[in-house]
Amino acid sequence: MKKSIIALGILISTTSFIFAQETTRKDSTQTNNKTKEIEEVVVIAYGTQKKGEVTGSVGKVNTASFKDRPIARVDQALTGQIAGVKTRATSGKPGEPLEVRVRGSASISASNSPLYVVDGMVVDDMANISPDDVQSIEVLKDAASTAMYGSRGSNGIVIITTKKGVSGKPSFSFSQYYGVQTIEKKLDVMNSAEWIDYATESINKRWVALSPGNSASDSYAVRANYFNLANTTDYNLANITYMVDPRWGTNQVANIDWQDAFYRPAAIQNYQLSVRGGSQNVKYAISAAYFDQEGMALNTGFNRFNLSAVIDVNISDRWKAGITLRPSYSQTYGAAVDGKDNEAHKMLSMVPVAELSAGLYTNFWKNIRYRWAGSTVSPIGTLENTTNDTNEFRLLSSMYMSYDILPGLNFKISGGATNNFNINNGYIPTFNLVTNIPGQVSIASRRTVNYNRYLGEALLNYKKTFGSHSFAALAGYSAENYRTTSQYNRNKGFANDDLKTFNFTQSASVLNSEYTASERMLLSLFGRVNYDYQKKYMLFASIRRDGSSRFGWNNLYGTFAAFGGAWKMDEENFLKDKSWLSNLKLRYSWGENGNDNIGDYRAFGTLAGGNYSFGGGLSNGLIPNTITNPNLTWEKTQSSDFGFELGLFNRIDFTADYYIKKTNDLLLQQPIPYATGYNIMWKNVGSVQNQGLEFDLSTKNLTGAFKWNTSANIAFNNNKVLQLGSDNAPIYTGFSSSTNIIKVGEELNSFYLYEAIGVLSTADINNAAVAKTNGAIAGDVKYRDFNGDGKIDENDRHIIGGPTPDYYWGFTNTFSYKNFDLSVFFQGQKGGYSYALLGRAIDRPGMGTTTNVMGNWANRWRSDADPGDGKTPRLDGTTGSLLDTRWLYDATYIQLKNVTLGYNFEEELVKKLKISNLRVYVSLENVWRKDHYYGGYNPESVQSDGTDYGAYPNAKVYMMGLNFNF
């Protein structure tokens, strides 16, 4: 917590500086602004509340912070904006969602993602919400704020409110931007000259060791004669283990930078037209948007078309109704780029030399592979000729009707549906036409997924004010049904590659034919009571009972309660008239949430296909493959939050929160005795704790003709595993269940590795006191003897940090002068680690020379006299199989995320054009980043365990846009 105290000191120092610059305001101004602060409305669970009355921890994103940024999804708007809300772009692939975490990860096997609510409708993500349609974004962080959503609120709640209709004649608005994306950074791999030197050294070593009298200076012809090659100029006959290519370093071969060929500048564009208007009784908001993002990787991209219609009707003085329709259609296309053995991994591994006749299309179509390279098919040819199109239609629809039974008493019923239809068509043609004919080994696939979610709710609201007392109560019932069906077919071998479509009647063999279906239900009863006395003392309590079909029949239901209170000290008589104080509030809350997000049917025994022996033959049948646990129940998270809010001079707003968040009854797969006939079973075992500090600060530094506002936030979170079953046995996770460990007393997914401390010299090999692996040679990696037994083995692996940062932050400054405005947004994190599995995949000793390697191998160990950088071993070492810290990187980074410069045209000019509010701007996204990550493209692009196997790189975006109304 020492770092937390230092950060708090920085924030207070900043506040003190601005405090010293401020002159005293008149009481009348103070009163008006204070009233405005109290009356500001924020969205909470199942309703709204005045900001001054909020007793929980609620963060809000100002739409101005993202309206001029090239974001495809609403979740991108959360980055760096709210303390305690951490986002990561785990892939730069167009259209991909961000990973969002609110106050850390609390679960091991269940989901850690927040719940998303759009206009009161629970949705799975925000893929079909256009950012331009968003009115406000609130994030409910503490259990008291989220408990009203019970089983779905344990990971926080993101509430999106969209723009509604207004009374008056139609008002049209148009927004548009166009930009160019370039790769944020290239990975450092060997260029052709470096790889030639690398391969030459390796081949010459083997040649010299092959036979006495062999010399590294022996010519190609000498070596060809040694192997009795009939034609010494036919390089396709060369024995690449012992013979170098005499054309290396000449213009007789193609020297290729595969990253330059693989990634290209790509366009990104967005257009939206909307209209809002209505009468006193009917209001509407209708919009249409088109977003198109080409991928930087060849032949990849994403586009989406959105429609939105929101209509609200005052039927009478007491009856109101409304309907919302949000259809969207999106297309994602392109071969799989990121991940193990996919095209980015292959591309980075490609030898940077090829035959001139083949170039970028080496080992593709009728081009034979370069003799000194591996057998990987050209990733350029693969990207250009692979079909992998995903088309998705989504419809988010809802309607409501409300009736004012009595003054202050309202009854509302609502219903909604999420209907998704997803179809993926894939085709991989026959790339090798040297030994095959077109279509011979081609593979076609087709996957369809139907997802339907239905929600019905009934709410009864009551509000009453009598004297200094205000009272509000809510009671509700909710029922949800989810159903998913999926069908997958994959066939191989076709007459030709002309059609490139799935046609099972023309294929030679069936590889897969599957159909699955799943369904679940959630039933809920809930209630909340709020009490306010003199706008000074606020109390609340809530309770929710959820029943989930995912759990055993003994524990279908869970009950989740919360309570809290707040004290508005600035409303006390001894502070009420202080002109310099605009807000002073203390608050506390406690609550419990549940989590059932582990997939369907985990509590029940299921069947799988199997074979039975009858009469000496095999017959198809079904066999049990999982065991029933009728007691499987909710994962439960209890959270306490202590909050402090301070407002000074109506120019400084500061918020601090301290929280403790403990998750019990973790949903885990646990080993069970083999005597049961099974080896694992889903159980409720273990506990994880998150605790931390959060600070938000916003200031109006200058308020004259030149305006300057600042918004800053920082969050600290400490994650710790408290219990893992009855014996607290650790769980090994990560790559091959070997890079990470979940262990009591440590943070989730801590890295469990050998610690590399240098390179072994010949003296080290000859010194028995230096710990080594069996068979180690000079130039191998030197490891720390962690247990001090004089040897390096499995017992020397130990925990070296984890993926959770010490703290993360966001810092925005906005400036305006006359018609110009400028926004500068920084964000980053300190601490945590990323493990570059991609780097390791192309960075291990002993891999041979038929693939490319990382650029650091140019500074490898060659001899005791030429030790290189002291960290990179010899190219033919023996420690390549060990998972060690050479690929573990500090995940600290600082990023200039966005710079936007805008200009609002003069009113006189705008009127002449018969439009209003004409604005043009330029925006730069992902402008600059400083990090320590060498083994991958982005230290954020890692999975939940902190490992990265080659994520699609992020884009640097240069764009221009305009907005106007008419």
ZALO-166113 format. One record per residue (C-alpha): residue in one letter; x negated, y negated, z negated. Coordinates in steps of 0.25 Angstrom, whole numbers, plus 5000, padded with zeros to 4 digits. Layout:
REM residues N
AXYZ/...
This chain:
REM residues 966
M500050005000/K498849914999/K498949885014/S500449855012/I500049745001/I499049685011/A500149675022/L501049615012/G500049515009/I499849475023/L501349455025/I501449375013/S500249295017/T500949265030/T502249225023/S501449135014/F500749065025/I502049035032/F502748995018/A501648895017/Q501948835030/E503448815028/T504048695023/T505348695014/R506648715021/K507948635017/D508948715009/S509948705019/T509048775030/Q508748875020/T510148905017/N510548915031/N509449015035/K509649095023/T511049115026/K510649155040/E509649255035/I510749315026/E511849325037/E510949385047/V511449525050/V510749655052/V511249785056/I511249905046/A511850045046/Y513250035050/G513349885050/T512749755048/Q512249675036/K511749535033/K510249535032/G510249465018/E511149585013/V510249695019/T509749785007/G508949885016/S507749875025/V508149835039/G507249785049/K507749705062/V507049685075/N507249555082/T507749575096/A506849455101/S505649545097/F505849645109/K506849575119/D505649535128/R504849665127/P504849775137/I505449885128/A506249995134/R506850045121/V507449975108/D506450055099/Q505349985105/A505849855099/L505549905085/T504049905087/G503349825076/Q504649745072/I505049805059/A504249845047/G504349995045/V504750025059/K503650095067/T503750125081/R502850195091/A502850215105/T502450365105/S502450355120/G502350245131/K503250325140/P504350235146/G505650245138/E505050325127/P505650295113/L504750245101/E504550315089/V505150235078/R504850255063/V505550185051/R504650185039/G503850305043/S504150455046/A504850525035/S505150655042/I504250775047/S505250855056/A506450765057/S506550635065/N505850505060/S506550415070/P507550315065/L509050315068/Y509450225080/V510850155079/V511350065091/D512549985087/G512950085076/M512750205085/V511650305081/V510750335093/D509550425096/D508750315101/M508850185108/A508550225123/N509750175129/I509750035122/S509249925130/P508349835121/D509049705127/D510349755121/V509849755107/Q510349645097/S509549695085/I508749805079/E508849845064/V508049955058/L508550005045/K507350055037/D507650095023/A508550205018/A509550115013/S509750055027/T509750185034/A510550275024/M511850245030/Y511350325042/G511050435032/S510350555039/R509850465051/G509250355043/S508050415037/N507150355048/G507750215048/I508750165058/V508650075070/I509949995072/I510049925086/T511149825088/T511449795102/K512049665108/K513549645107/G514449555115/V514849415111/S516049325113/G515949235125/K515749235140/P514849335146/S513349315143/F512349385152/S510949415149/F509849475158/S508449515154/Q507349575162/Y505849615161/Y504849675170/G503449725166/V502249805169/Q501649915160/T500249955159/I499550055151/E499250005137/K497850075137/K497150185144/L496550305137/D495050315137/V494650435145/M493450465153/N493250395167/S492750475178/A491250435175/E491350475160/W492050605164/I491050645174/D489950625164/Y490750705154/A491050815163/T489550815168/E489050835154/S489950945151/I489751025164/N488151005164/K488151055149/R488851185154/W487951195166/V486651185158/A487151285148/L487551385159/S486251425163/P484751405159/G484151305169/N485451235172/S485251085172/A486350975170/S485650905183/D485951025191/S486750985204/Y488051035208/A487451115219/V486551185209/R487751225200/A488551265212/N487451365217/Y487351415202/F488851455204/N488651505218/L489651415224/A489751425239/N490051285242/T489351185233/T490151065238/D491551125236/Y491751065222/N493051145220/L492151265218/A491351195207/N491151265193/I491551145185/T491051205172/Y489651185177/M489651095189/V489850945190/D490550875202/P489450805210/R490450705215/W490550645201/G490250505201/T490450485216/N491650435224/Q491850585229/V492850605217/A494050525212/N493750455199/I495150435192/D495650355180/W496850435178/Q497550335168/D497550225179/A498150325188/F499150375178/Y499650245172/R500150135180/P500749995178/A502250015177/A503449925177/I504449905166/Q505749825168/N507049795161/Y508349725165/Q509549695157/L510849625159/S511849605148/V513149525146/R513849495133/G515149425130/G516549435127/S517749375120/Q518149365105/N518749505106/V517849575116/K516349565117/Y515349645126/A513949665129/I513549735141/S512149755147/A511349835157/A509849865157/Y508849935165/F507449965160/D506350025169/Q504950065164/E503950135173/G502950225166/M501450185166/A501250335169/L501550365184/N502950405188/T503550385173/G504550285168/F505850255162/N507050175166/R508450155159/F509750085162/N510550035150/L512049995150/S512649935137/A514049895134/V514549845121/I515949795119/D516649755106/V518149715105/N518949645094/I520249725096/S520949645085/D520549575072/R520349705066/W519949805077/K518649805084/A518049895094/G516849915103/I516150005113/T514650025117/L514150095129/R512650105132/P512350195144/S510950215148/Y510150285159/S508650315158/Q507650385166/T506250435162/Y505350485172/G503950545174/A503150665170/A502750685155/V501550585152/D501250585137/G501050705128/K500150835128/D499850885142/N500650785149/E500250695160/A499550585152/H498750695145/K498350755158/M498050625165/L497050585154/S496350725155/M496150715170/V494750715175/P494450575180/V493850635193/A494550705205/E494450735219/L494550615228/S495550695237/A496450715225/G496250595216/L497350575206/Y498050695212/T497050795208/N497550935206/F498850895212/W499650945224/K498550995233/N497450925226/I496551025219/R496050985205/Y494750925203/R493751035200/W493150965188/A494550935182/G495651015175/S496851075181/T497750955177/V498650915189/S498550765192/P499450685182/I499650575193/G500250685202/T501050745191/L501650605187/E501950575201/N502650705204/T503350755192/T504750725190/N505250705175/D506450625175/T507350605163/N508650535165/E509550505153/F510850445152/R511250385138/L512650335133/L512750265120/S514150235117/S514950185105/M516250125101/Y516850075088/M518150025083/S518349945070/Y519549895062/D519549795050/I520549865041/L520449755031/P519549625029/G518149685027/L518649825029/N518249885043/F518350025049/K517550065061/I517450185069/S516450205080/G515950315089/G514750335098/A514050425108/T512650445113/N512650525126/N511350555133/F511150645145/N509650665148/I509150745160/N507650775164/N507250825177/G505750865179/Y505050925191/I503550955191/P503150995206/T502051095209/F500851005208/N499751105212/L499951135227/V498651195229/T499151335224/N500651305224/I501651255234/P502651145230/G503751185220/Q503051315217/V502751285202/S503651165201/I504451145188/A505851075188/S506551045175/R507850985170/R508250945156/T509650885152/V509950845138/N511350795134/Y511450725121/N512750675115/R512950605101/Y514250555096/L514550475084/G515750435076/E515850335064/A516850275055/L516450155047/L517250085036/N516649945032/Y517149855020/K516549725017/K517049635006/T516549504999/F517149454986/G516449334980/S514949364979/H515149504982/S515049574995/F515349724997/A515249805010/A515549955011/L515450055023/A515950195024/G515750285037/Y515850415043/S515050465055/A514950585064/E513950615075/N513750735084/Y512550765093/R512450865104/T511250885114/T511250985125/S509951005134/Q509651095146/Y508251115152/N507851195164/R506451205170/N506151285183/K504851315191/G504551345205/F505351275217/A505351285232/N504651145233/D504451015226/D505350935234/L506550915225/K505950905212/T507150935205/F507651055195/N508351165204/F508351295196/T508951365209/Q507651345216/S506551365206/A505751495204/S505851505189/V506551455177/L505651405166/N506651345156/S508151345155/E508751295142/Y509951235136/T510151185122/A511151115114/S511251055100/E512250975092/R512350915078/M513250825069/L513150725059/L514250675050/S514150565040/L514850485029/F514250355024/G514550235016/R513850105011/V514149995001/N513549855001/Y513649754990/D513149604990/Y513249504978/Q513049364981/K512149404993/K511049424983/Y511249564978/M511549674988/L511749824985/F512149934995/A512350094994/S512550195005/I512850345007/R512950435019/R513250585020/D512750645033/G513050785038/S512150845049/S512250975056/R510750985057/F510651035043/G511051165035/W512451195031/N512051175017/N511551035019/L512250975030/Y512550845023/G511650735017/T511950615008/F511150485010/A511250365001/A510650225000/F510750104991/G510049974989/G510049824986/A509549694988/W509349564981/K509349434989/M508549354979/D508549224987/E510049214985/E509849204970/N510049064964/F508649044960/L508149064975/K509449034983/D509048884985/K507548904988/S507348855002/W506148935005/L506749065002/S507649125013/N507649265008/L507249354996/K507749494995/L507449614988/R508049754992/Y507949894988/S508550014994/W508550174993/G509150275002/E509150415008/N509250455022/G509250595029/N508650655042/D509250765050/N508450735063/I507750875064/G508550935076/D509751025077/Y509951155070/R508751155062/A509451215050/F510151325057/G509551455063/T509551455078/L509351565089/A508351565100/G508251655112/G507451785110/N507351925116/Y507752055109/S507352195113/F508452295117/G508052435123/G506652395126/G507052265133/L507252115130/S508552045129/N508851905127/G509451855114/L509351755102/I508551755090/P508551665077/N507451565078/T507751475066/I508251495052/T509351425045/N509151335034/P510551295028/N509951205018/L509251115028/T509650965025/W509250825027/E507950765026/K508150645017/T507350515016/Q507450425003/S506950285005/S506850164995/D506550025000/F506149894993/G506349775001/F505949625000/E506349515009/L505849365009/G506249245017/L505549115016/F505848985022/N506749055033/R505449075040/I504849195033/D505549335031/F504749445024/T505249585021/A504549695013/D504949835011/Y504449945003/Y505050085005/I504850235001/K505450335010/K505450475006/T505950595015/N506350725008/D506850865013/L506050845025/L506550935037/L505451035040/Q505151165046/Q504551255035/P503951395036/I504751505030/P504451645027/Y504351735039/A505251835032/T506451755036/G506151775050/Y505751635053/N504551545050/I505051405049/M506351335044/W506851195043/K506851155028/N506951025020/V505551005014/G504650895011/S504550745009/V503950625016/Q503750485011/N503650355017/Q503350225010/G502950085014/L503049935015/E503649855026/F503449705028/D504149615038/L503849465040/S504449365049/T504149215049/K504449085057/N503049025057/L503448905066/T504848855068/G504648725076/A504548705091/F503448815091/K504048935084/W503249055078/N503849175072/T503149295066/S503749435063/A502849545056/N503049675050/I502149785043/A502449915037/F501750015029/N502150165028/N501550275020/N502050415024/K501750535015/V502250675015/L502750715000/Q503150855002/L503150975012/G503951095007/S503751174994/D502251194997/N501951065004/A501251135015/P500751045026/I501351035040/Y500351025052/T500850945063/G500350865075/F499650925087/S499651085086/S500051055072/S498651025069/T498450865069/N499350825058/I499850875045/I501050845036/K500550855022/V501050815008/G500350685004/E500050645018/E500750565029/L501650635039/N500850695050/S499450665045/F498250695054/Y497550825050/L496250835057/Y494750865058/E494050735055/A493050705066/I491850625060/G490850625072/V490050725081/L489150835076/S487650815080/T486650925082/A486150895068/D487550915062/I487651055069/N486351095063/N486751045049/A487551145041/A488051035032/V488850975043/A490251035044/K490551085058/T491551165065/N491151305069/G490351305082/A490151155082/I489051095091/A488350965091/G489250865097/D490550925091/V491450835082/K491050825068/Y492150835058/R492250805043/D492150915034/F493350875026/N493350995016/G491850995014/D491651145017/G490551125027/K491351165040/I492351105049/D493651185050/E495151175048/N494951135033/D494351005037/R495550955044/H496150845035/I497150735035/I496750605042/G497850505041/G499150505048/P499950435059/T500650335050/P500050195051/D499750125038/Y500650005043/Y501249955056/W501649815059/G502249715069/F501949565071/T502649475080/N502449325083/T503449245091/F503149105096/S504049005103/Y503948865109/K504948795117/N505448905127/F504248995125/D504149115116/L503049215113/S503049345105/V501849415101/F502049555094/F500949645088/Q501149775081/G500349885076/Q499949985065/K498750015055/G498350155052/G498850295056/Y498250385066/S498550435080/Y498050575085/A497650575099/L497950715104/L497950655119/G496550605116/R496150745110/A496750815122/I495750745131/D494650725121/R494150855115/P492750915116/G492651045124/M493751015134/G492851025146/T492850925157/T494050955166/T494850845159/N494550705155/V494250655141/M494250535132/G493250425135/N492550435122/W491950565128/A490950475136/N490350455122/R490250595118/W489150665110/R488150725120/S486950745111/D486450705098/A485650595105/D486950555112/P488050565102/G489050475109/D490050405100/G489850495089/K491350545089/T491450605103/P490950755103/R490250825114/L491050865126/D490851015124/G491151015109/T491851125101/T492851045092/G493851005103/S494951095096/L494951025083/L495950915080/D495150805074/T495150655071/R494450615084/W495850595090/L496350525078/Y496550375079/D496950265070/A498250225075/T498050075071/Y498449975082/I498849835084/Q499649795096/L500149675103/K501449735106/N502149615114/V501949475118/T503049405125/L503149265130/G504449205134/Y505049075140/N506449035139/F506848935150/E507448805148/E508948795146/E509148695158/L508448785168/V509248905163/K510548835164/K510248805179/L510048955181/K511348975175/I510749065165/S510349055150/N509149095141/L508149125153/R506949185147/V505649245153/Y504549315146/V503349395148/S503049505138/L501849595136/E502049735128/N500949815122/V499949705125/W498749745117/R498449855106/K497249885098/D497150025092/H496150135089/Y496850245098/Y495850305108/G496550445111/G497850395116/Y498550275122/N499250225110/P499150245095/E500650245093/S500950345104/V500850465094/Q501850565089/S502450565075/D501250645071/G500250545076/T499750625088/D499650575102/Y499650665114/G499550565125/A500750465124/Y501150385136/P500450255134/N501150125131/A501250015141/K500749875141/V501849795147/Y501849655154/M503249605157/M504049485161/G505549465158/L506749365158/N508049355151/F509249265154/N510649245151/F511749205160/
